[in-house]
Amino acid sequence: MKKVLVAYSSRFGSTEEIAIDIVETLEDEGIEVKLLNLRKITQIPDITIYDGILVGSGIMQGEWTEESLAFLKQYRETLNKTVLGLFVSSGEAANPKLYFDARNKYLKRLVEKFEFTNDPEIEAFGGVFDLSPNSIHSEQEKKILKQIILSDTTGFIVNDGKLSDFRNWQKIRDWTRFFARKVIATEDKLL
């Protein structure tokens, strides 16, 4: 059975929910999966045993989480020798006018920066704007979100005081199935 590691870091839960859905989709494809929250782990397991590795991050103020970036940096050599996928959860990616820019900015440039030569699968998914009373965002973070939402370039229609979810779950599952087929097509690892 093929094995995939899904490593992620999420600031407010959107990327975590995407990672969990990715795990479920991979399992439906017959793949054994390990989910690794990089913000909560103290020791990284041996990642050389996996046939594929997916690394995800939320985007805030134009940046990946430091935990996901540190993981990419520390394990760059190993990641370059396996089936690799990179994904982000970003408000920009939900807007068709900004999607390709977000994909380039948050993923293609990262592939170049870390010099991944194994043609990683990359995808940018929409995010969540939570302005509801139950939001885990601080009032300052809500102010920043409102400024982003109200800028002329985003095109978001978000109701103040509500949760607005811009993730396309079908797109997430289709991309994950594509990644699964790529992993399944690889030769088995020698243990």
C-alpha positions as CSV (number, residue, x, y, z in Angstrom):
1,M,0.0,0.0,0.0
2,K,1.3,3.4,-0.9
3,K,2.0,5.9,1.9
4,V,1.6,9.7,1.8
5,L,2.5,12.3,4.5
6,V,0.3,15.4,4.6
7,A,2.2,18.0,6.6
8,Y,0.6,21.4,7.1
9,S,0.4,24.5,9.3
10,S,-2.7,26.5,9.8
11,R,-3.2,29.7,11.6
12,F,-7.0,29.8,11.9
13,G,-8.2,26.4,10.8
14,S,-9.0,26.7,7.1
15,T,-5.8,24.9,5.9
16,E,-6.3,22.3,8.6
17,E,-9.8,21.5,7.3
18,I,-8.4,21.3,3.8
19,A,-5.6,18.9,5.0
20,I,-8.2,16.7,6.8
21,D,-10.3,16.5,3.6
22,I,-7.2,15.7,1.6
23,V,-6.4,12.8,4.0
24,E,-10.0,11.4,3.6
25,T,-9.8,11.6,-0.2
26,L,-6.4,9.9,-0.3
27,E,-7.7,7.1,2.0
28,D,-10.7,6.7,-0.3
29,E,-8.1,6.1,-3.1
30,G,-6.5,3.3,-1.1
31,I,-3.5,5.2,0.2
32,E,-2.2,5.0,3.8
33,V,-1.9,8.5,5.1
34,K,-0.2,10.3,8.0
35,L,-1.4,13.7,9.0
36,L,1.1,16.0,10.6
37,N,0.3,19.4,12.1
38,L,3.6,21.2,12.0
39,R,2.5,23.7,14.6
40,K,1.9,21.0,17.2
41,I,4.6,18.4,16.5
42,T,7.8,18.4,18.5
43,Q,9.5,15.7,16.5
44,I,9.2,15.0,12.7
45,P,9.0,11.3,11.9
46,D,11.1,9.6,9.3
47,I,9.8,11.1,6.1
48,T,11.8,8.9,3.7
49,I,9.3,6.1,4.1
50,Y,6.6,8.0,2.2
51,D,5.8,7.5,-1.5
52,G,4.4,11.1,-1.6
53,I,4.4,14.1,0.6
54,L,2.0,17.0,0.6
55,V,2.9,20.3,2.3
56,G,0.3,23.0,2.9
57,S,0.1,26.4,4.5
58,G,-2.3,29.1,5.2
59,I,-1.4,32.5,3.7
60,M,-1.6,35.6,5.9
61,Q,-0.3,39.0,4.8
62,G,1.2,37.3,1.8
63,E,3.3,34.8,3.7
64,W,3.4,31.0,4.3
65,T,3.5,29.9,7.9
66,E,7.0,29.7,9.4
67,E,6.5,26.0,10.4
68,S,5.7,24.9,6.8
69,L,8.6,27.0,5.4
70,A,11.0,25.5,8.0
71,F,9.8,22.0,7.0
72,L,10.5,22.7,3.3
73,K,13.9,24.1,4.1
74,Q,15.0,21.3,6.5
75,Y,13.8,18.4,4.3
76,R,14.4,19.9,0.9
77,E,16.7,17.1,-0.3
78,T,14.2,14.4,0.7
79,L,11.3,16.3,-0.7
80,N,13.1,16.6,-4.0
81,K,13.3,12.8,-4.3
82,T,9.6,12.0,-3.8
83,V,6.3,12.8,-5.3
84,L,5.7,16.2,-3.9
85,G,2.6,18.4,-3.7
86,L,2.3,21.9,-2.3
87,F,-0.9,23.7,-1.5
88,V,-2.1,26.9,0.1
89,S,-5.3,28.3,1.5
90,S,-5.5,31.9,0.4
91,G,-8.3,34.4,0.1
92,E,-6.8,35.6,-3.2
93,A,-7.0,32.2,-4.7
94,A,-10.8,32.2,-4.5
95,N,-11.0,35.2,-6.8
96,P,-10.8,34.1,-10.5
97,K,-9.1,37.4,-11.4
98,L,-6.4,36.9,-8.7
99,Y,-6.1,33.1,-8.8
100,F,-3.1,32.8,-11.2
101,D,-1.2,35.6,-9.5
102,A,-1.8,33.9,-6.1
103,R,-0.7,30.5,-7.5
104,N,2.5,32.1,-9.0
105,K,3.3,34.2,-5.9
106,Y,2.7,31.5,-3.3
107,L,3.6,28.3,-5.1
108,K,5.6,28.7,-8.3
109,R,8.0,31.1,-6.7
110,L,8.4,28.8,-3.7
111,V,9.3,25.9,-6.0
112,E,12.0,28.1,-7.6
113,K,13.2,29.4,-4.3
114,F,13.7,25.8,-2.9
115,E,14.9,24.6,-6.2
116,F,12.5,21.6,-6.4
117,T,13.3,19.9,-9.6
118,N,10.8,17.0,-9.2
119,D,7.9,18.9,-10.8
120,P,5.8,19.3,-7.7
121,E,2.0,19.4,-8.0
122,I,0.9,22.8,-6.8
123,E,-2.5,24.3,-6.1
124,A,-4.0,27.3,-4.4
125,F,-7.4,27.0,-2.8
126,G,-9.7,29.7,-1.5
127,G,-9.8,30.6,2.1
128,V,-12.2,31.6,4.8
129,F,-13.0,35.1,6.1
130,D,-14.5,34.7,9.5
131,L,-16.0,37.9,10.8
132,S,-18.6,36.2,12.9
133,P,-19.0,36.7,16.7
134,N,-17.6,33.1,17.2
135,S,-14.4,33.9,15.1
136,I,-11.1,33.0,16.7
137,H,-9.7,36.2,15.0
138,S,-8.9,39.1,17.4
139,E,-10.5,42.4,16.8
140,Q,-7.3,43.7,15.2
141,E,-7.2,40.7,12.8
142,K,-10.8,41.3,11.9
143,K,-10.0,45.0,11.1
144,I,-7.2,43.8,8.8
145,L,-9.5,41.3,7.1
146,K,-12.1,44.0,6.6
147,Q,-9.4,46.2,5.0
148,I,-8.5,43.4,2.6
149,I,-12.1,42.7,1.8
150,L,-12.9,46.3,1.1
151,S,-9.9,46.9,-1.1
152,D,-10.9,47.4,-4.8
153,T,-8.6,44.6,-6.0
154,T,-10.1,41.6,-4.1
155,G,-13.6,41.5,-5.5
156,F,-14.8,39.6,-2.4
157,I,-18.4,39.9,-1.3
158,V,-18.3,39.2,2.4
159,N,-21.0,40.0,4.9
160,D,-19.7,41.7,8.1
161,G,-20.5,39.6,11.1
162,K,-20.6,36.4,9.2
163,L,-18.3,33.5,8.1
164,S,-17.6,33.5,4.4
165,D,-16.0,30.2,3.1
166,F,-14.4,30.5,-0.3
167,R,-13.0,27.0,-0.5
168,N,-14.0,24.8,-3.5
169,W,-14.2,21.3,-2.0
170,Q,-14.7,19.6,-5.4
171,K,-11.5,21.3,-6.7
172,I,-9.6,20.2,-3.5
173,R,-10.8,16.6,-4.0
174,D,-10.1,16.5,-7.7
175,W,-6.5,17.8,-7.2
176,T,-6.0,15.3,-4.4
177,R,-7.2,12.4,-6.6
178,F,-4.8,13.6,-9.3
179,F,-1.9,13.6,-6.8
180,A,-3.0,10.1,-5.6
181,R,-2.8,8.7,-9.2
182,K,0.7,10.2,-9.5
183,V,1.8,8.4,-6.2
184,I,0.1,5.1,-7.2
185,A,2.0,5.2,-10.5
186,T,5.4,5.4,-8.8
187,E,7.6,2.4,-8.0
188,D,7.4,1.0,-4.5
189,K,9.9,2.3,-2.0
190,L,12.5,-0.2,-0.8
191,L,12.3,-0.4,3.0
